[in-house]
């Protein structure tokens, strides 16, 4: 990471610090008050020892002074506790804000964009990398402001007592930040490499974990175990690099702080032996003076040492912010959304003219296309894998940008308010997304449906047997574990039926099902699609007998469109495709 990039990221991190501003003021106030109490505590303790040792006063006569000393210690402890609480809350507020921004941005970009990377990498960005900003905002950033307050207060207290000791403190103070910077120069790059290794490991591990059954089926477990072990070893090495730098930084700072304190102790030792006779403004160095300065000396360097100890938090935050800032600021061509709300509650007519569906990077995925989805009709899209069928559905969902015209009842899709438009849509794919939770929770999805409504949807979806055998409180595992593929698809269909949709988008809903489950799903769908504008993506040509219109797409181009019965009788691409099918349909069946 070059210097210019580090400067930009540091500026970006500091801009977000304003979100914790109410707590930042409390942190500085607590730090300043704690520094003042520290000086008072050192003064009081040095005075007590001067009276006990030099003036030989009895301990009993000093009980009031000891009580005041105890009170000062308790007050300092409470102030430090309050400062820690305020710092934690400041960091938490900023992390929550960034997580909301990331989640909102992921939602805005949609699944078409997110599918470009493994789910584990997005989880790492949202969880681990945001979490690694906590110490920067809760510790490092407040310490950069506090590290000047306490040393200055101590210098103001020490110089009137002994100017030589004040000069030693003032002269040795710059050594600590100097060596802190030198030892931390490569820390940001080390942390960035560590986050990259973690992101790769998270994404790879999560995807392989989800596909464990498939890996075992194809006897590829051993090969993937080696790949995961290699990624884990890379992450271990990167982590050890970061820890090595952190320990080196702390050791160097502790060494120079100890040398500076020892120098002050040597000065007072030789002063007591009367080998050094300067620094005391012409009077003899007393035990009080030496104790007062030596008690304050460790705390003079403590804020700088704490800043050095937290310096790796800055490097860690720079490494994490590199990925976060890049994602939030990365230019991408998203689907535009307007503010038009259509109040129509019946199935709409959807029309495309010279339509080109684009990727988030602006590449043409499919098109140009010209077609009309008549209100209340069922249209099938067929074609080989990769032809662009699912991309068209993603554009209708508002997840991909487009060029040309795509209108809903005469209004451009890009001008519609997306939240309102998506409430009119029902989507069912070949891989249903079921949540870890009960059957009831998977159907409700946060809505307040009663069990009678849910049971009706289950019956319409042909899933009453699932409810009878498992019950409403049956808990599904991750990836719909506990249900067969057919059961999961019927449960997803029941969930879809609960939506008051006028447009149905079906992305190969029976692709992974056997013939029996396919027949059950299609039988449940048929009455639900009556009067709805529906678009069905399918590879199974036997389903064409149910549709009003077919669109055949090859290499992103529309090569045939119309009534499947007529197209099957005429020479052309659809008839050729039917003749190449393993079990071609008879024309009369279509």
C-alpha positions as CSV (number, residue, x, y, z in Angstrom):
1,X,0.0,0.0,0.0
2,X,1.6,3.3,-1.1
3,X,1.8,6.4,1.1
4,X,-0.9,8.2,-0.9
5,X,-3.4,5.4,-0.4
6,X,-2.6,5.3,3.4
7,X,-3.2,9.0,3.6
8,X,-6.5,8.7,1.8
9,X,-7.7,5.8,4.0
10,X,-6.6,7.6,7.2
11,X,-8.6,10.7,6.1
12,X,-11.6,8.4,5.4
13,X,-11.3,6.8,8.9
14,X,-11.1,10.2,10.6
15,X,-14.1,11.5,8.7
16,X,-16.2,8.7,10.3
17,X,-14.9,9.6,13.8
18,X,-17.4,12.5,13.9
19,X,-20.1,9.8,14.4
20,X,-18.7,9.3,17.9
21,X,-18.2,13.0,18.7
22,X,-20.5,13.1,21.8
23,X,-18.4,10.4,23.4
24,X,-15.1,11.9,22.2
25,X,-15.6,15.0,24.3
26,X,-16.3,12.9,27.4
27,X,-13.1,10.9,26.7
28,X,-11.0,14.1,26.6
29,X,-12.6,15.4,29.7
30,X,-12.0,12.2,31.7
31,X,-8.4,12.1,30.4
32,X,-7.7,15.7,31.5
33,X,-9.3,15.2,34.9
34,X,-7.5,11.9,35.4
35,X,-4.2,13.6,34.6
36,X,-4.8,16.3,37.1
37,X,-5.7,13.8,39.8
38,X,-2.6,11.8,39.0
39,X,-0.4,14.9,39.7
40,X,-2.3,15.5,42.9
41,X,-1.9,11.8,43.9
42,X,1.9,11.9,43.3
43,X,2.2,15.2,45.2
44,X,0.2,13.8,48.1
45,X,2.1,10.5,48.3
46,X,5.5,12.3,48.1
47,X,4.5,14.6,50.9
48,X,3.4,11.7,53.0
49,X,6.7,9.9,52.5
50,X,8.6,13.1,53.2
51,X,6.8,13.5,56.5
52,X,7.2,9.8,57.5
53,X,10.9,9.4,56.5
54,X,12.5,12.8,56.9
55,X,10.3,14.5,59.5
56,X,9.7,11.2,61.3
57,X,6.0,11.9,62.0
58,X,4.0,9.0,63.4
59,X,1.7,7.2,60.9
60,X,-1.3,7.7,63.2
61,X,-1.1,11.5,62.7
62,X,-1.3,11.0,58.9
63,X,-4.6,9.1,58.7
64,X,-6.5,12.1,57.2
65,X,-3.8,12.5,54.5
66,X,-4.0,8.7,53.8
67,X,-7.8,9.0,53.4
68,X,-7.4,11.8,50.9
69,X,-4.8,9.7,49.0
70,X,-7.3,6.7,48.9
71,X,-10.0,9.1,47.7
72,X,-7.8,10.3,44.8
73,X,-7.0,6.8,43.8
74,X,-10.7,5.8,43.7
75,X,-11.6,8.9,41.7
76,X,-8.9,8.2,39.2
77,X,-10.1,4.6,38.8
78,X,-13.7,5.8,38.2
79,X,-12.6,8.4,35.6
80,X,-10.6,5.7,33.8
81,X,-13.6,3.4,33.8
82,X,-15.8,6.1,32.5
83,X,-13.3,6.9,29.8
84,X,-13.1,3.2,28.7
85,X,-16.9,3.0,28.6
86,X,-17.1,6.2,26.5
87,X,-14.4,4.9,24.1
88,X,-16.2,1.6,23.6
89,X,-19.5,3.3,22.9
90,X,-17.8,5.6,20.4
91,X,-16.3,2.7,18.5
92,X,-19.6,0.7,18.7
93,X,-21.6,3.7,17.2
94,X,-19.2,4.0,14.3
95,X,-19.1,0.2,13.6
96,X,-22.9,0.0,13.6
97,X,-23.0,2.9,11.2
98,X,-20.5,1.3,8.8
99,X,-22.3,-2.1,9.0
100,X,-25.6,-0.4,8.1
101,X,-23.9,1.3,5.2
102,X,-22.4,-1.9,3.9
103,X,-25.6,-3.9,4.3
104,X,-27.6,-1.1,2.6
105,X,-25.0,-1.0,-0.2
106,X,-25.1,-4.8,-0.6
107,X,-28.9,-4.6,-0.8
108,X,-28.8,-1.8,-3.3
109,X,-26.4,-3.6,-5.6
110,X,-28.4,-6.8,-5.3
111,X,-27.6,-10.5,-5.7
112,X,-26.4,-10.2,-9.3
113,X,-23.4,-8.1,-8.0
114,X,-22.8,-10.1,-4.8
115,X,-22.6,-13.4,-6.7
116,X,-19.3,-12.3,-8.2
117,X,-17.6,-13.2,-4.9
118,X,-18.1,-16.1,-2.5
119,X,-20.6,-15.5,0.3
120,X,-17.8,-16.0,2.9
121,X,-15.9,-13.0,1.6
122,X,-18.9,-10.7,2.1
123,X,-19.4,-12.1,5.6
124,X,-15.7,-11.4,6.3
125,X,-16.1,-7.8,5.1
126,X,-19.3,-7.2,7.1
127,X,-18.1,-8.9,10.3
128,X,-14.3,-9.3,10.8
129,X,-13.1,-6.3,8.8
130,X,-15.6,-3.8,10.4
131,X,-14.8,-5.4,13.8
132,X,-11.1,-4.6,13.3
133,X,-11.9,-0.9,13.3
134,X,-13.0,-1.0,16.9
135,X,-9.6,-0.5,18.5
136,X,-8.8,2.4,16.1
137,X,-11.8,4.4,17.2
138,X,-12.0,3.2,20.8
139,X,-8.3,3.3,21.6
140,X,-5.8,4.6,19.1
141,X,-7.7,7.8,18.0
142,X,-8.6,8.9,21.5
143,X,-5.1,8.2,22.6
144,X,-3.6,10.5,19.9
145,X,-5.5,13.3,21.6
146,X,-4.8,12.2,25.2
147,X,-1.1,11.6,24.7
148,X,-0.5,15.4,24.6
149,X,-2.7,16.3,27.6
150,X,-1.2,14.2,30.4
151,X,2.5,14.8,29.5
152,X,2.0,18.5,29.3
153,X,0.3,18.6,32.7
154,X,3.2,16.6,34.2
155,X,5.7,19.0,32.6
156,X,3.9,22.0,34.0
157,X,4.1,20.3,37.4
158,X,7.7,19.1,37.2
159,X,9.5,22.2,35.9
160,X,8.7,24.4,38.9
161,X,10.1,21.7,41.2
162,X,13.2,20.7,39.2
163,X,14.1,22.1,35.8
164,X,16.7,19.4,35.0
165,X,14.3,16.6,35.5
166,X,11.8,18.5,33.3
167,X,14.4,18.8,30.5
168,X,15.2,15.1,30.7
169,X,11.4,14.3,30.3
170,X,11.1,16.8,27.5
171,X,14.2,15.6,25.6
172,X,13.4,11.9,25.8
173,X,9.7,12.1,24.9
174,X,10.2,12.3,21.1
175,X,12.1,9.0,21.1
176,X,9.0,7.0,21.7
177,X,6.8,8.3,18.8
178,X,9.9,8.2,16.5
179,X,10.6,4.5,17.1
180,X,6.8,3.9,17.1
181,X,6.6,5.2,13.5
182,X,9.8,3.3,12.4
183,X,8.5,0.0,13.7
184,X,5.0,0.5,12.4
185,X,5.9,1.4,8.8
186,X,5.1,-2.0,7.4
187,X,2.3,-2.9,9.7
188,X,-0.5,-1.6,7.4
189,X,0.7,-3.7,4.5
190,X,1.0,-6.7,6.8
191,X,-2.6,-6.3,8.0
192,X,-3.9,-5.7,4.5
193,X,-2.3,-9.0,3.4
194,X,-3.7,-10.7,6.5
195,X,-7.2,-9.5,5.7
196,X,-6.9,-10.7,2.1
197,X,-5.8,-14.1,3.3
198,X,-8.7,-14.2,5.7
199,X,-11.2,-13.2,3.0
200,X,-10.0,-16.0,0.7
201,X,-10.0,-18.5,3.5
202,X,-13.5,-17.5,4.6
203,X,-15.0,-17.6,1.2
204,X,-13.3,-20.9,0.2
205,X,-14.2,-22.6,3.5
206,X,-17.8,-21.6,3.5
207,X,-18.4,-22.6,-0.1
208,X,-16.8,-26.0,0.4
209,X,-18.7,-26.5,3.7
210,X,-22.0,-25.9,1.9
211,X,-20.9,-28.3,-0.9
212,X,-19.6,-31.0,1.4
213,X,-22.1,-33.6,0.3
214,X,-21.2,-33.0,-3.4
215,X,-17.5,-33.2,-2.6
216,X,-17.9,-36.5,-0.9
217,X,-20.1,-37.8,-3.7
218,X,-17.3,-37.1,-6.2
219,X,-14.6,-38.2,-3.8
220,X,-13.0,-34.7,-3.9
221,X,-12.8,-34.2,-0.2
222,X,-9.0,-35.0,0.1
223,X,-8.2,-32.5,-2.7
224,X,-10.2,-29.7,-1.1
225,X,-8.7,-30.5,2.3
226,X,-5.3,-29.8,0.9
227,X,-6.5,-26.5,-0.6
228,X,-8.1,-25.4,2.7
229,X,-4.9,-26.4,4.5
230,X,-2.8,-24.3,2.2
231,X,-5.1,-21.3,2.6
232,X,-5.1,-21.8,6.4
233,X,-1.3,-21.9,6.4
234,X,-1.1,-18.7,4.4
235,X,-3.5,-17.0,6.9
236,X,-1.4,-18.3,9.8
237,X,1.8,-16.9,8.3
238,X,0.2,-13.5,7.7
239,X,-1.2,-13.4,11.3
240,X,2.3,-14.2,12.7
241,X,3.8,-11.3,10.6
242,X,1.3,-8.9,12.2
243,X,1.9,-10.2,15.7
244,X,5.6,-10.1,15.2
245,X,5.4,-6.4,14.3
246,X,3.1,-5.7,17.3
247,X,5.4,-7.4,19.8
248,X,8.5,-5.7,18.3
249,X,6.8,-2.3,18.5
250,X,5.8,-2.8,22.2
251,X,9.3,-4.1,23.1
252,X,11.0,-1.1,21.6
253,X,8.8,1.4,23.3
254,X,9.1,-0.2,26.7
255,X,12.9,-0.3,26.3
256,X,13.2,3.5,25.6
257,X,10.7,4.4,28.3
258,X,12.7,2.4,30.8
259,X,16.0,4.0,29.7
260,X,14.4,7.5,30.1
261,X,13.1,6.7,33.6
262,X,16.4,5.2,34.6
263,X,18.2,8.4,33.4
264,X,16.0,10.4,35.8
265,X,16.7,8.0,38.7
266,X,20.5,8.3,38.0
267,X,20.2,12.1,38.0
268,X,18.5,12.2,41.4
269,X,20.8,9.5,42.8
270,X,23.9,11.6,42.0
271,X,22.1,14.7,43.3
272,X,21.6,13.0,46.6
273,X,25.2,12.1,46.7
274,X,26.0,15.8,45.9
275,X,27.8,14.9,42.7
276,X,25.3,16.9,40.7
277,X,24.3,20.4,41.9
278,X,22.0,21.8,39.3
279,X,18.3,21.7,38.5
280,X,16.9,22.6,41.9
281,X,16.8,26.4,41.5
282,X,19.7,26.8,44.1
283,X,18.1,24.8,46.9
284,X,19.1,21.2,47.9
285,X,17.2,18.4,46.2
286,X,14.8,16.9,48.7
287,X,13.3,13.5,49.1
288,X,9.9,15.0,48.2
289,X,11.3,16.3,44.9
290,X,12.8,13.0,43.8
291,X,9.8,11.0,44.8
292,X,7.4,13.4,43.2
293,X,9.3,13.3,39.8
294,X,10.0,9.6,39.9
295,X,6.3,8.8,40.6
296,X,5.2,11.0,37.7
297,X,8.0,9.8,35.2
298,X,6.4,6.4,34.3
299,X,3.0,8.2,33.8
300,X,4.7,10.8,31.7
301,X,5.6,8.1,29.1
302,X,2.5,6.0,29.7
303,X,0.2,7.8,27.2
304,X,3.0,7.6,24.5
305,X,3.6,3.9,25.3
306,X,-0.2,3.3,25.2
307,X,-0.3,5.1,21.8
308,X,2.6,2.8,20.6
309,X,0.8,-0.3,21.9
310,X,-2.3,0.8,20.0
311,X,-0.3,1.8,16.9
312,X,-0.9,-1.6,15.5
313,X,-4.7,-0.8,15.7
314,X,-4.1,2.0,13.2
315,X,-2.3,-0.4,10.9
316,X,-5.0,-3.0,11.4
317,X,-7.7,-0.4,10.7
318,X,-5.9,0.8,7.5
319,X,-5.8,-2.8,6.2
320,X,-9.5,-3.3,7.0
321,X,-10.5,0.1,5.6
322,X,-8.8,-0.6,2.3
323,X,-11.4,-3.2,1.5
324,X,-14.4,-1.4,3.0
325,X,-13.6,2.0,1.4
326,X,-12.9,0.3,-2.0
327,X,-16.3,-1.5,-1.9
328,X,-18.3,1.6,-0.8
329,X,-16.5,3.9,-3.4
330,X,-16.2,1.5,-6.2
331,X,-18.0,2.8,-9.3
332,X,-20.5,0.3,-10.7
333,X,-23.4,0.5,-13.1
334,X,-26.4,-0.4,-11.0
335,X,-30.0,-0.5,-11.9
336,X,-31.5,2.9,-11.6
337,X,-34.7,3.4,-9.6
338,X,-37.2,6.2,-9.8
339,X,-40.1,7.3,-7.7
340,X,-43.1,6.4,-9.8
341,X,-45.6,4.2,-7.9
342,X,-48.2,2.4,-10.0
343,X,-51.4,1.8,-8.0
344,X,-52.7,-0.8,-10.5
345,X,-53.6,-4.0,-8.6
346,X,-54.1,-6.3,-11.7
347,X,-51.6,-8.1,-13.8
348,X,-49.6,-5.6,-16.0
349,X,-48.4,-5.8,-19.6
350,X,-44.6,-5.8,-19.8
351,X,-42.9,-4.7,-23.1
352,X,-39.3,-4.7,-24.2
353,X,-37.9,-2.8,-27.2
354,X,-34.2,-3.0,-28.2
355,X,-33.6,-4.2,-24.6
356,X,-30.0,-4.9,-23.6
357,X,-29.4,-6.2,-20.0
358,X,-26.0,-5.1,-18.7
359,X,-23.6,-6.5,-16.1
360,X,-22.6,-4.3,-13.1
361,X,-19.4,-3.5,-15.1
362,X,-21.5,-2.4,-18.1
363,X,-21.0,-5.4,-20.4
364,X,-24.0,-6.6,-22.4
365,X,-25.3,-9.9,-21.0
366,X,-28.3,-10.4,-23.2
367,X,-29.9,-8.4,-26.0
368,X,-31.1,-6.7,-27.9
369,X,-34.6,-8.2,-27.3
370,X,-38.0,-7.3,-28.5
371,X,-41.0,-9.0,-26.8
372,X,-44.3,-8.4,-25.1
373,X,-45.6,-10.2,-22.0
374,X,-49.3,-9.8,-22.3
375,X,-51.2,-9.2,-19.0
376,X,-52.3,-12.5,-17.5
377,X,-50.2,-14.7,-19.9
378,X,-47.6,-17.3,-19.2
379,X,-44.3,-16.9,-21.2
380,X,-41.5,-19.4,-21.2
381,X,-37.9,-18.6,-21.9
382,X,-35.8,-21.4,-23.2
383,X,-32.2,-21.7,-24.4
384,X,-28.9,-23.3,-23.5
385,X,-27.1,-22.5,-20.2
386,X,-25.4,-19.1,-20.3
387,X,-27.7,-17.7,-23.0
388,X,-28.9,-14.9,-20.6
389,X,-32.2,-16.1,-19.4
390,X,-31.6,-15.5,-15.7
391,X,-30.1,-12.1,-16.5
392,X,-33.4,-11.0,-18.0
393,X,-35.2,-12.0,-14.8
394,X,-32.6,-10.1,-12.7
395,X,-33.3,-7.0,-14.8
396,X,-37.1,-7.4,-14.2
397,X,-36.3,-7.7,-10.5
398,X,-34.3,-4.4,-10.7
399,X,-31.0,-6.0,-9.9
400,X,-29.3,-5.3,-13.2
401,X,-29.1,-2.2,-15.3
402,X,-30.4,-2.1,-18.9
403,X,-30.3,-0.1,-22.1
404,X,-33.2,0.3,-24.4
405,X,-36.8,0.2,-23.3
406,X,-38.4,-2.1,-20.6
407,X,-41.9,-0.8,-19.7
408,X,-44.5,-1.8,-17.3
409,X,-47.9,-0.6,-18.4
410,X,-46.1,2.1,-20.4
411,X,-43.8,3.3,-17.6
412,X,-40.1,2.6,-17.8
413,X,-39.0,0.1,-15.2
414,X,-36.0,2.3,-14.3
415,X,-38.6,5.0,-13.3
416,X,-40.5,2.8,-10.9
417,X,-40.0,2.9,-7.1
418,X,-38.2,-0.5,-6.6
419,X,-39.6,-1.4,-3.2
420,X,-43.2,-0.9,-4.4
421,X,-42.5,-2.7,-7.7
422,X,-40.9,-5.7,-6.0
423,X,-44.0,-6.1,-3.7
424,X,-45.9,-6.9,-6.9
425,X,-43.4,-9.7,-7.8
426,X,-43.3,-13.3,-6.8
427,X,-40.0,-15.1,-7.5
428,X,-39.3,-18.8,-7.3
429,X,-35.9,-20.3,-8.2
430,X,-34.4,-23.8,-8.4
431,X,-32.4,-23.4,-5.2
432,X,-34.8,-22.1,-2.5
433,X,-33.3,-20.0,0.2
434,X,-34.6,-21.4,3.5
435,X,-33.5,-19.9,6.8
436,X,-32.3,-21.6,10.0
437,X,-35.6,-21.6,11.9
438,X,-39.0,-23.3,12.2
439,X,-41.3,-24.0,9.4
440,X,-43.6,-21.3,10.6
441,X,-40.7,-18.7,10.6
442,X,-39.7,-19.7,7.1
443,X,-43.2,-19.0,5.8
444,X,-43.9,-15.8,7.7
445,X,-40.5,-14.1,7.1
446,X,-41.5,-11.4,9.6
447,X,-45.1,-11.0,8.6
448,X,-48.0,-11.6,11.0
449,X,-49.8,-14.5,9.3
450,X,-51.8,-16.8,11.5
451,X,-51.5,-20.5,11.2
452,X,-54.8,-20.9,9.2
453,X,-53.4,-18.7,6.4
454,X,-50.1,-20.6,6.5
455,X,-51.8,-24.0,6.4
456,X,-53.9,-22.9,3.4
457,X,-50.7,-21.9,1.5
458,X,-49.1,-25.3,2.4
459,X,-52.1,-27.1,1.0
460,X,-52.1,-25.1,-2.2
461,X,-48.4,-25.8,-2.6
462,X,-48.9,-29.6,-2.1
463,X,-46.9,-29.4,1.1
464,X,-49.5,-30.5,3.6
465,X,-47.6,-33.8,4.1
466,X,-44.6,-31.8,5.3
467,X,-46.7,-30.1,7.9
468,X,-48.4,-33.3,9.0
469,X,-45.1,-35.2,9.5
470,X,-42.9,-32.4,11.0
471,X,-45.2,-29.8,12.6
472,X,-45.0,-26.0,12.6
473,X,-42.1,-25.9,15.2
474,X,-39.8,-28.2,13.2
475,X,-36.5,-26.4,13.0
476,X,-34.6,-26.4,9.7
477,X,-30.9,-26.4,9.6
478,X,-28.6,-24.4,7.3
479,X,-29.2,-25.0,3.6
480,X,-32.7,-26.5,4.3
481,X,-31.1,-29.6,6.0
482,X,-33.8,-31.8,7.3
483,X,-35.9,-31.6,4.1
484,X,-35.6,-33.3,0.7
485,X,-35.1,-31.1,-2.4
486,X,-38.7,-31.6,-3.4
487,X,-39.9,-30.7,0.1
488,X,-37.8,-27.6,0.2
489,X,-39.1,-26.5,-3.2
490,X,-42.7,-27.0,-2.1
491,X,-42.1,-25.1,1.1
492,X,-40.6,-22.2,-0.9
493,X,-43.6,-22.3,-3.2
494,X,-45.9,-22.1,-0.2
495,X,-44.0,-19.0,1.0
496,X,-44.3,-17.5,-2.5
497,X,-48.0,-18.0,-2.5
498,X,-48.4,-15.8,0.5
499,X,-47.3,-12.8,-1.5
500,X,-50.1,-10.7,-3.2
501,X,-48.2,-10.7,-6.5
502,X,-49.4,-9.7,-10.0
503,X,-46.1,-10.8,-11.7
504,X,-44.5,-14.2,-11.3
505,X,-40.9,-14.9,-12.2
506,X,-40.0,-18.6,-12.2
507,X,-36.3,-19.4,-12.6
508,X,-36.3,-23.2,-13.4
509,X,-38.3,-24.1,-10.3
510,X,-38.3,-27.8,-11.1
511,X,-34.8,-28.1,-12.5
512,X,-33.4,-30.2,-9.6
513,X,-36.6,-32.3,-9.0
514,X,-37.6,-35.7,-10.2
515,X,-40.7,-36.2,-12.4
516,X,-43.1,-36.8,-9.5
517,X,-42.0,-33.7,-7.6
518,X,-42.0,-31.7,-10.8
519,X,-45.6,-32.7,-11.5
520,X,-46.6,-31.8,-8.0
521,X,-45.0,-28.3,-8.2
522,X,-46.5,-27.6,-11.7
523,X,-49.9,-28.8,-10.6
524,X,-49.7,-26.4,-7.6
525,X,-48.5,-23.5,-9.7
526,X,-51.1,-23.8,-12.5
527,X,-54.1,-22.4,-10.7
528,X,-52.0,-19.7,-9.0
529,X,-50.7,-18.4,-12.3
530,X,-54.2,-17.8,-13.7
531,X,-54.6,-14.1,-14.4
532,X,-51.0,-13.3,-13.5
533,X,-48.3,-12.1,-15.9
534,X,-45.8,-14.9,-15.6
535,X,-42.3,-15.6,-16.9
536,X,-40.9,-19.1,-16.7
537,X,-37.3,-20.0,-17.4
538,X,-37.0,-23.7,-18.1
539,X,-34.9,-26.4,-19.8
540,X,-37.6,-28.9,-19.8
541,X,-39.5,-28.8,-23.0
542,X,-42.4,-30.8,-21.8
543,X,-43.5,-27.7,-19.8
544,X,-44.1,-25.7,-23.0
545,X,-47.6,-27.3,-23.4
546,X,-48.7,-25.1,-20.5
547,X,-47.4,-21.7,-21.8
548,X,-49.0,-19.0,-24.1
549,X,-45.8,-17.8,-25.5
550,X,-42.2,-19.0,-25.8
551,X,-39.0,-16.9,-26.2
552,X,-36.0,-18.8,-27.5
553,X,-32.6,-17.2,-26.7
554,X,-29.3,-18.3,-28.1
555,X,-26.0,-16.5,-27.3
556,X,-27.9,-13.6,-25.8
557,X,-30.1,-13.0,-28.9
558,X,-33.8,-13.7,-29.4
559,X,-34.0,-16.1,-32.3
560,X,-37.7,-17.2,-32.0
561,X,-40.8,-15.9,-30.3
562,X,-44.5,-16.8,-30.4
563,X,-47.0,-19.5,-29.8
564,X,-45.1,-22.7,-29.1
565,X,-47.7,-24.9,-30.9
566,X,-47.3,-22.9,-34.1
567,X,-43.5,-22.6,-33.8
568,X,-43.2,-26.4,-33.3
569,X,-45.0,-27.0,-36.6
570,X,-42.9,-24.5,-38.6
571,X,-39.3,-25.0,-39.7
572,X,-37.1,-22.9,-37.4
573,X,-34.9,-22.9,-34.3
574,X,-37.6,-24.2,-31.9
575,X,-38.5,-27.1,-34.1
576,X,-34.8,-27.9,-34.5
577,X,-34.4,-27.8,-30.7
578,X,-37.3,-30.1,-30.2
579,X,-35.9,-32.6,-32.6
580,X,-32.6,-32.6,-30.8
581,X,-34.1,-33.3,-27.4
582,X,-33.4,-36.7,-25.8
583,X,-37.2,-37.3,-25.8
584,X,-38.6,-34.9,-28.3
585,X,-42.2,-33.8,-28.0
586,X,-44.7,-34.7,-30.6
587,X,-46.2,-31.7,-32.2
588,X,-49.7,-32.6,-31.0
589,X,-48.4,-32.6,-27.4
590,X,-47.1,-29.0,-27.7
